[in-house]
Amino acid sequence: MKTLTVFTPAYNRARTIGRTYESLCRQTSKDFEWLVVDDGSTDNTRQLVERWIAERKIDIRYIYQENQGMHGAHNTAYRNIHTLLNTCVDSDDWMPDDAVETIVSFWKEHGSDKYSGIIGLDCTQDGTIIGSEFPDDLESTTLRAYYELHGGSGDKKCVYRTDLIGATPEYPLFEGERYVGLGYRCSFVDQKRELLTLNKALVIVEYQAEGSTMNMWRQYWRNPRGFSVIRRQDMEMGLTWKKRWTACIHYVSHSLRAHDRRFLRESPRPWLTMLAIVPGIALFLATWWKGGREKACNQ
């Protein structure tokens, strides 16, 4: 059995996923398999992947499902991964040629039951690291602690032990919504083990104009229940009062958008949420202006 699964959620990205495939074919280590979860694509993604499977350059598995959003594709991936480790590479990103070799060798040298996996770096095509690198004296950390306590910034690439992240609660699915933050399941892993830090780029990213990262205000407006789940989790698991307070403000905004009259009763921190009502209303109006209003004007 291979050590690593690289999984790729794909939704109408036939124009970019070929770059992902080519980078996997160039890997200096073949100790991995590629799992493609096609989240209801209507372009020629299926035909491309079937052709690559026939080429037999790397081990590939393909799963098609009705569109559920990125988080739904992650649920499907975790149900179908059997290797020791796994990591996600989006369909518009690709891996440096030695990324698999780096991951596997680093884990074999430093990994143990004490850790939940590895957290490495993302970079752009010109090699610029996204956000900050890890401090030299930070050998391991949880994902939440890195951002909330250690001043971390920018997207990072997590490589998880499959047994740990596969045992966490699945991302909830809400009718009519297609987004729940991927940190949801990661936060449950944070409660069990820390990640080993690795100051090396494991993925090369290219943010797309239509992607989630570039359209967060619109995501806020379209997916209020999905975001409410994350905000409640931040209220419970947040490591600083600043994080919990910010979560309360966002939670009020999302609850207003979702017409949820029970939001105070359902809040893990009702008194703090009550104090956040006024700034939450302000954020709701800003979300409407930047996300909902744009959608209404385009209808």
DOKOLVO-187441 format. One record per residue: x, y, z of N, C-alpha, C, O in turn. Coordinates in steps of 0.05 Angstrom, whole numbers. Layout:
REM DOKOLVO-187441
     n_px     n_py     n_pz    ca_px    ca_py    ca_pz     c_px     c_py     c_pz     o_px     o_py     o_pz
        X        Y        Z        X        Y        Z        X        Y        Z        X        Y        Z
...
REM end
This chain:
REM DOKOLVO-187441
     n_px     n_py     n_pz    ca_px    ca_py    ca_pz     c_px     c_py     c_pz     o_px     o_py     o_pz
       17      -24        0        0        0        0       18       25        0       39       26       13
        8       45      -14       23       71      -15       21       84       12        4       78       29
       39      103       17       40      118       42       21      142       42        9      148       62
       19      155       19        5      181       17      -17      180       -4      -14      168      -25
      -40      192        3      -61      198      -17      -61      228      -22      -64      244       -3
      -58      237      -47      -63      264      -54      -91      265      -66      -96      252      -86
     -109      280      -53     -136      281      -64     -143      309      -74     -134      329      -64
     -159      309      -96     -165      334     -109     -195      336     -114     -206      321     -130
     -209      354     -100     -237      360     -107     -237      376     -133     -221      394     -136
     -255      369     -151     -256      382     -177     -284      389     -184     -302      373     -183
     -288      414     -192     -314      423     -202     -309      442     -226     -302      465     -222
     -314      431     -250     -311      446     -274     -284      460     -276     -282      484     -283
     -263      445     -271     -236      456     -273     -219      441     -293     -195      437     -289
     -232      431     -315     -217      416     -335     -194      433     -346     -174      422     -355
     -197      459     -346     -176      476     -358     -152      479     -340     -131      487     -350
     -154      471     -314     -131      474     -297     -121      448     -285      -98      446     -277
     -138      428     -283     -131      403     -269     -108      388     -283      -95      371     -271
     -105      393     -309      -83      380     -323      -56      387     -312      -37      371     -312
      -54      412     -302      -28      421     -290      -23      406     -264       -1      399     -257
      -45      400     -249      -42      384     -225      -32      356     -232      -14      346     -219
      -45      344     -252      -37      317     -260       -8      316     -269        7      298     -261
        0      335     -286       28      335     -296       48      337     -273       69      325     -274
       42      353     -253       60      356     -230       62      330     -215       84      323     -205
       40      315     -213       41      289     -199       57      268     -216       71      251     -204
       55      270     -241       71      252     -258      101      257     -256      117      239     -260
      108      282     -249      137      289     -246      148      282     -219      172      287     -214
      132      272     -200      142      268     -173      166      249     -172      166      228     -186
      185      256     -156      209      239     -154      204      214     -138      219      195     -139
      182      214     -123      173      190     -109      145      183     -118      128      200     -120
      141      157     -123      114      148     -132       99      134     -109       81      119     -113
      107      140      -84       95      128      -61       69      143      -54       65      152      -31
       51      145      -73       26      159      -69        5      149      -89       13      137     -110
      -20      155      -84      -41      152     -104      -57      178     -105      -58      193      -86
      -69      183     -128      -84      207     -132     -113      200     -133     -122      184     -149
     -128      213     -115     -157      209     -113     -171      235     -123     -168      256     -111
     -186      233     -145     -200      256     -155     -230      252     -148     -242      233     -155
     -240      272     -133     -269      272     -127     -282      293     -144     -279      317     -139
     -296      284     -165     -310      302     -183     -337      310     -171     -355      294     -168
     -339      335     -164     -362      345     -149     -384      356     -168     -393      378     -166
     -392      338     -187     -414      345     -205     -406      362     -229     -422      378     -238
     -381      359     -238     -372      375     -261     -389      370     -286     -398      347     -290
     -394      391     -301     -408      388     -326     -390      393     -350     -400      392     -373
     -364      397     -346     -345      399     -368     -333      372     -374     -346      352     -367
     -310      370     -385     -298      345     -393     -278      334     -372     -259      320     -380
     -282      340     -347     -264      330     -326     -264      300     -326     -242      288     -324
     -287      287     -327     -288      258     -327     -271      246     -350     -255      227     -345
     -275      256     -374     -260      245     -397     -230      249     -393     -214      231     -400
     -222      271     -383     -193      276     -378     -182      255     -359     -161      243     -364
     -195      252     -336     -185      234     -315     -185      205     -325     -166      190     -320
     -206      197     -340     -207      170     -351     -184      165     -370     -172      143     -371
     -177      185     -386     -154      183     -404     -128      180     -388     -110      164     -396
     -125      195     -366     -101      193     -350      -99      166     -336      -77      155     -333
     -121      156     -327     -121      129     -315     -111      109     -335      -95       91     -328
     -120      111     -360     -111       92     -381      -82       95     -387      -69       75     -395
      -70      118     -383      -42      122     -388      -24      107     -368       -2       99     -374
      -35      103     -344      -22       87     -323        6       98     -315       24       83     -308
        8      124     -315       33      137     -306       35      138     -276       56      135     -264
       12      142     -263       10      142     -234      -16      128     -226      -34      124     -243
      -18      120     -201      -42      107     -191      -64      128     -187      -60      148     -172
      -87      125     -200     -109      144     -198     -135      130     -192     -141      109     -203
     -150      142     -173     -178      134     -169     -196      158     -174     -189      180     -168
     -219      152     -186     -238      174     -193     -265      168     -181     -276      145     -184
     -277      188     -168     -304      185     -156     -320      209     -165     -312      232     -163
     -344      203     -176     -362      225     -184     -385      226     -164     -395      206     -154
     -393      251     -157     -416      255     -140     -432      279     -149     -421      296     -163
     -457      281     -141     -472      305     -146     -460      328     -131     -448      324     -110
     -463      352     -141     -450      375     -130     -458      380     -101     -482      383      -95
     -438      381      -83     -443      387      -55     -426      410      -45     -430      419      -22
     -407      419      -61     -388      440      -51     -362      427      -43     -360      402      -39
     -342      443      -40     -315      434      -33     -316      416       -8     -303      395       -7
     -330      424       13     -330      409       38     -343      382       34     -335      362       47
     -364      380       17     -376      354       11     -357      335       -3     -357      311        1
     -340      347      -21     -320      331      -34     -299      321      -15     -289      298      -17
     -292      337        5     -274      328       26     -285      306       42     -271      286       49
     -311      307       49     -324      285       63     -321      259       47     -313      238       59
     -326      260       22     -324      236        5     -296      226        4     -291      202        5
     -277      244        1     -249      236        0     -241      221       26     -229      200       24
     -247      233       49     -239      220       74     -252      193       78     -240      176       91
     -276      189       67     -288      162       69     -274      141       52     -277      117       57
     -259      150       32     -247      132       13     -217      131       12     -205      120       -6
     -204      143       32     -175      142       34     -167      120       53     -178      117       75
     -147      104       45     -138       81       61     -108       83       67      -98       65       81
      -94      103       57      -66      105       62      -60      117       90      -79      128      103
      -36      116       99      -28      127      125      -33      157      127      -43      167      146
      -25      171      106      -26      200      105      -43      209       81      -47      195       62
      -52      234       83      -67      246       60      -63      276       60      -58      288       81
      -66      288       37      -65      317       34      -82      325       10      -85      309       -9
      -93      349       11     -110      359      -11      -93      378      -28      -80      396      -18
      -95      373      -54      -84      393      -73     -107      401      -92     -118      384     -106
     -115      426      -91     -138      435     -106     -133      432     -136     -110      430     -145
     -154      433     -151     -153      428     -180     -141      451     -196     -137      449     -220
     -135      473     -183     -121      495     -196      -93      499     -185      -79      518     -191
      -84      480     -168      -57      481     -156      -41      458     -165      -51      440     -179
      -15      458     -159        2      435     -166       25      433     -146       29      451     -129
       40      411     -148       60      405     -128       88      408     -140       93      401     -163
      107      418     -124      135      417     -132      143      388     -138      131      369     -127
      163      384     -155      170      357     -163      178      338     -141      174      313     -143
      188      349     -119      198      332      -97      179      332      -73      187      324      -51
      154      342      -77      136      345      -54      129      319      -40      131      317      -16
      122      299      -56      115      273      -44      139      261      -29      136      251       -7
      162      262      -42      186      251      -29      192      266       -3      199      254       17
      188      292       -3      193      308       21      174      300       43      182      296       66
      148      297       37      128      290       57      133      263       69      134      260       93
      138      243       52      141      215       61      167      212       77      167      200       99
      189      224       67      214      221       82      214      236      108      225      227      128
      201      260      108      200      275      133      183      261      154      191      260      178
      161      249      146      145      234      165      159      209      175      158      203      199
      173      195      157      187      171      166      209      178      186      215      162      204
      221      201      183      243      209      201      232      221      227      244      216      248
      211      237      226      202      252      250      174      244      260      168      250      283
      158      231      244      131      225      251      129      203      272      146      186      274
      107      204      287      101      184      307       72      187      315       58      205      306
       63      169      333       35      170      342       30      196      358        7      203      363
       51      210      365       49      235      380       37      257      364       26      277      374
       39      255      337       32      277      319        9      269      301        4      246      295
       -6      289      292      -29      285      274      -21      287      245      -37      281      227
        4      296      240       12      299      212       33      321      210       50      325      228
       33      334      187       53      354      180       38      379      171       18      377      157
       49      402      178       39      427      166       63      441      152       83      448      164
       60      444      126       80      456      109       71      483       97       51      494      106
       85      492       77       80      519       66       67      517       39       70      497       25
       53      538       31       43      543        4       60      565       -8       70      582        6
       64      564      -34       78      586      -48       65      592      -74       49      576      -84
       72      615      -86       63      622     -112       82      611     -133      103      599     -127
       75      614     -159       91      603     -180      120      613     -180      138      599     -189
      124      638     -171      151      649     -171      167      641     -146      189      651     -142
      155      624     -129      169      615     -105      164      631      -80      175      625      -59
      147      652      -82      142      669      -59      124      654      -39      103      644      -46
      133      652      -14      117      638        7       92      654       13       93      678       17
       69      640       15       44      653       23       44      657       53       46      638       68
       42      682       61       42      688       90       69      684      102       90      688       89
       69      676      127       94      673      143      104      645      144       89      626      140
      130      642      148      142      616      153      140      609      183      132      626      199
      147      585      190      145      577      218      170      586      233      192      584      222
      168      596      258      191      603      273      210      579      277      200      556      278
      235      583      277      255      561      279      251      544      304      257      520      303
      241      556      325      238      541      350      211      528      353      205      516      374
      194      530      332      167      518      333      168      491      318      164      490      294
      173      470      333      175      443      321      148      431      315      146      415      296
      128      438      330      101      427      325       80      447      336       86      463      353
       56      446      325       35      464      333        8      453      323        8      437      304
      -13      461      335      -39      456      323      -44      478      302      -31      499      303
      -62      473      284      -68      493      264      -79      518      277      -72      541      269
      -97      515      296     -109      538      310      -89      554      326      -89      578      325
      -71      540      340      -51      554      356      -32      569      338      -23      591      345
      -26      559      315       -7      573      296      -18      600      289       -4      620      290
      -44      601      282      -56      627      274      -63      645      298      -60      669      296
      -73      633      319      -84      649      341      -63      657      362      -66      677      375
      -43      640      366      -23      645      387        5      652      377       19      667      390
       12      641      354       39      645      343       41      666      321       62      669      309
       19      680      316       20      702      296       23      692      268       32      707      251
       15      668      262       17      657      235       -1      671      215      -22      682      223
        6      670      190      -10      682      169       -7      667      143       13      653      138
      -27      669      126      -27      657       99      -35      628      100      -34      614      120
      -44      618       76      -52      591       74      -28      572       78       -6      578       70
      -33      549       91      -13      529       95      -23      502       85      -48      498       82
       -5      484       80      -13      457       70      -10      436       92       12      431      103
      -33      424      100      -33      404      121      -33      376      108      -47      371       89
      -17      359      120      -16      330      113      -25      316      138      -11      316      158
      -48      302      137      -60      290      161      -57      260      161      -57      247      140
      -55      249      185      -58      221      189      -88      214      182     -106      227      193
      -92      195      165     -119      189      157     -136      178      179     -160      184      180
     -124      163      198     -140      152      220     -152      174      237     -173      170      248
     -137      196      241     -146      217      258     -167      235      245     -189      240      256
     -161      245      221     -180      264      209     -204      249      198     -226      260      196
     -200      223      191     -223      207      182     -243      201      204     -266      194      198
     -234      203      229     -252      198      252     -267      222      262     -283      220      281
     -262      246      251     -275      270      260     -303      272      248     -309      259      228
     -321      288      261     -347      293      249     -345      304      221     -329      321      215
     -363      295      203     -362      304      176     -372      333      174     -386      343      191
     -364      346      152     -374      373      147     -404      372      143     -413      355      127
     -420      388      156     -449      388      152     -456      398      124     -443      416      114
     -477      388      113     -488      396       87     -514      410       92     -532      400      106
     -517      434       79     -542      449       82     -554      453       54     -541      461       35
     -580      448       52     -593      451       27     -591      479       16     -596      498       31
     -583      482       -9     -580      508      -21     -554      522      -16     -549      543      -26
     -537      510        1     -511      522        7     -489      503       -2     -492      479       -4
     -465      515       -9     -443      500      -19     -417      506       -6     -396      503      -18
     -418      516       19     -392      523       32     -394      519       62     -411      530       75
     -375      504       72     -369      503      101     -338      504      103     -325      489       89
     -328      521      119     -299      524      121     -285      498      127     -293      483      145
     -263      493      113     -249      467      116     -235      465      143     -226      443      150
     -232      486      157     -220      485      184     -238      470      204     -229      464      226
     -263      465      197     -281      452      215     -271      425      225     -269      420      249
     -263      407      206     -253      381      215     -225      383      226     -217      368      244
     -209      402      216     -182      406      226     -183      413      256     -165      405      271
     -203      429      264     -204      438      292     -209      414      311     -199      414      333
     -223      394      301     -227      370      318     -200      354      321     -195      343      342
     -184      354      299     -158      341      301     -140      356      320     -124      344      335
     -143      382      320     -127      399      339     -131      391      368     -113      394      384
     -154      380      374     -160      372      402     -145      346      410     -143      340      433
     -133      332      390     -120      307      395      -90      308      394      -76      298      412
      -79      320      373      -50      319      368      -41      346      355      -57      361      345
      -15      350      356       -3      373      342        8      363      315       13      340      311
       12      383      297       25      378      271       54      385      272       62      405      284
       71      368      260       99      375      257      102      398      236       89      397      216
      118      417      242      122      440      223      144      433      204      164      421      211
      140      442      179      160      438      158      162      463      141      143      470      127
      184      476      143      188      501      128      197      496       99      219      503       91
      179      484       85      183      479       56      157      479       42      137      469       52
      157      491       18      132      492        2      125      465       -8      141      452      -22
      100      456       -3       90      430      -12       71      433      -35       65      414      -49
       60      457      -39       41      462      -60       45      490      -71       52      509      -57
       41      492      -97       42      518     -111       14      525     -118       -1      511     -131
        6      549     -108      -22      557     -111      -26      579     -131       -8      596     -135
      -49      579     -143      -57      601     -161      -87      607     -156     -104      591     -164
      -92      629     -142     -119      635     -135     -135      644     -160     -126      661     -175
     -158      632     -164     -175      637     -187     -195      659     -181     -204      662     -158
     -201      675     -201     -220      697     -197     -247      688     -188     -261      702     -173
     -255      663     -195     -281      653     -187     -280      636     -163     -300      625     -154
     -256      632     -151     -253      615     -128     -263      626     -102     -269      650     -101
     -264      609      -82     -275      617      -56     -258      639      -43     -268      658      -31
     -231      636      -45     -213      655      -32     -218      684      -42     -217      703      -26
     -223      686      -68     -226      713      -80     -254      724      -78     -259      746      -86
     -273      709      -67     -301      717      -66     -313      713      -39     -336      703      -37
     -299      719      -17     -308      712        9     -333      727       18     -350      715       31
     -336      752       10     -361      767       18     -385      753        5     -406      751       18
     -382      745      -20     -404      731      -33     -410      705      -19     -433      697      -17
     -389      691      -10     -393      666        4     -407      670       30     -425      655       38
     -400      692       44     -415      699       69     -445      700       64     -461      690       79
     -452      714       42     -480      719       36     -495      694       28     -518      690       36
     -482      677       12     -495      654        1     -496      630       20     -512      612       16
     -479      629       40     -476      605       57     -477      612       87     -458      605      101
     -498      625       96     -498      634      124     -498      611      144     -486      614      165
     -512      589      139     -514      568      158     -487      553      160     -479      544      182
     -473      550      137     -447      538      138     -427      554      154     -411      543      169
     -428      580      151     -410      597      166     -418      599      196     -400      601      213
     -444      597      202     -452      597      230     -440      573      245     -432      576      268
     -438      550      232     -426      527      244     -397      533      252     -389      526      275
     -383      545      234     -354      551      240     -352      572      262     -335      569      280
     -370      591      263     -368      612      284     -375      600      311     -362      607      331
     -394      582      312     -400      569      338     -376      553      347     -369      552      371
     -363      540      328     -339      524      335     -317      542      346     -303      536      365
     -314      566      333     -293      585      342     -299      596      370     -281      600      385
     -325      599      376     -332      608      403     -324      587      424     -316      594      446
     -327      562      417     -321      540      436     -291      534      437     -281      530      459
     -278      534      414     -250      525      413     -230      547      410     -206      542      412
     -239      571      405     -220      594      402     -202      596      426     -210      593      449
     -176      603      421     -156      603      442     -153      631      454     -139      634      474
     -165      651      442     -163      678      452     -191      691      453     -208      683      438
     -194      710      471     -220      724      472     -225      740      447     -248      744      439
     -203      750      434     -207      764      409     -219      747      388     -237      755      374
     -210      722      386     -222      703      367     -251      697      373     -268      696      355
     -257      693      399     -285      687      407     -303      711      401     -326      708      392
     -293      735      407     -309      759      403     -314      763      373     -337      769      365
     -294      761      357     -297      763      328     -317      742      317     -334      748      300
     -315      718      328     -334      697      320     -362      704      327     -381      699      311
     -367      716      350     -394      724      358     -405      745      339     -429      744      331
     -389      764      331     -398      785      312     -406      772      285     -428      778      275
     -389      755      275     -396      741      250     -420      723      253     -437      721      235
     -422      710      276     -445      692      281     -471      708      280     -491      698      269
     -472      731      292     -496      748      291     -503      755      262     -526      753      254
     -483      763      247     -487      770      219     -498      746      203     -518      749      188
     -486      723      206     -495      699      191     -523      691      200     -540      683      183
     -529      694      226     -555      686      236     -577      704      225     -599      695      218
     -571      730      222     -590      748      210     -596      740      181     -619      740      172
     -575      734      167     -578      726      139     -594      700      136     -609      697      118
     -590      682      155     -604      656      155     -632      657      167     -646      637      167
     -640      681      177     -666      685      190     -669      666      214     -690      654      218
     -647      662      229     -647      644      251     -654      659      277     -638      673      288
     -679      655      286     -688      669      310     -678      656      336     -681      668      357
     -666      633      334     -657      618      358     -627      622      362     -615      607      378
     -615      641      349     -586      643      349     -574      648      377     -553      637      383
     -588      663      394     -578      667      421     -579      642      437     -561      635      452
     -601      627      434     -604      602      449     -584      581      440     -575      565      456
     -577      582      414     -558      562      403     -529      570      406     -511      554      400
     -524      594      414     -496      604      417     -483      590      441     -494      589      462
     -457      581      437     -442      571      460     -435      592      481     -429      586      504
     -436      618      472     -430      640      490     -452      662      486     -447      682      474
     -476      657      498     -499      674      493     -494      703      502     -503      722      489
     -482      707      526     -478      734      536     -459      750      518     -464      774      512
     -438      737      509     -419      751      491     -432      756      464     -428      777      451
     -449      738      455     -464      741      430     -483      764      432     -487      779      413
     -496      767      456     -514      790      460     -500      817      457     -510      835      445
     -476      818      468     -460      842      466     -451      848      437     -446      870      429
     -451      826      420     -442      829      393     -464      835      373     -459      837      349
     -488      840      383     -511      843      365     -508      869      348     -512      867      323
     -500      891      360     -498      916      344     -476      914      323     -481      919      300
     -451      906      331     -431      903      310     -438      881      290     -430      882      266
     -453      861      299     -461      839      281     -481      850      260     -479      842      237
     -499      868      268     -517      880      249     -501      897      228     -507      896      204
     -481      911      238     -464      927      220     -450      909      200     -449      915      176
     -440      886      209     -427      868      191     -447      856      171     -440      852      148
     -471      850      180     -492      840      162     -497      859      140     -499      851      117
     -499      885      146     -504      905      125     -480      907      106     -484      910       82
     -455      904      117     -432      905      100     -431      880       81     -424      882       58
     -440      857       92     -441      833       76     -461      836       54     -456      827       31
     -484      847       60     -504      852       40     -493      871       18     -498      866       -6
     -480      891       26     -470      911        7     -448      899      -11     -448      905      -35
     -430      883        0     -408      873      -15     -414      845      -28     -401      839      -48
     -433      830      -17     -438      803      -28     -466      800      -39     -469      792      -62
     -486      806      -23     -514      802      -31     -523      822      -51     -537      815      -70
     -515      848      -48     -524      869      -66     -513      863      -94     -527      868     -114
     -488      854      -96     -476      848     -122     -492      827     -136     -496      828     -160
     -500      806     -121     -515      784     -133     -542      794     -142     -551      787     -164
     -556      811     -126     -582      822     -133     -580      839     -158     -598      838     -176
     -559      855     -161     -556      872     -184     -551      857     -209     -556      867     -231
     -540      833     -207     -534      817     -231     -556      799     -240     -555      786     -260
     -578      798     -224     -601      781     -231     -618      794     -253     -638      782     -262
REM end
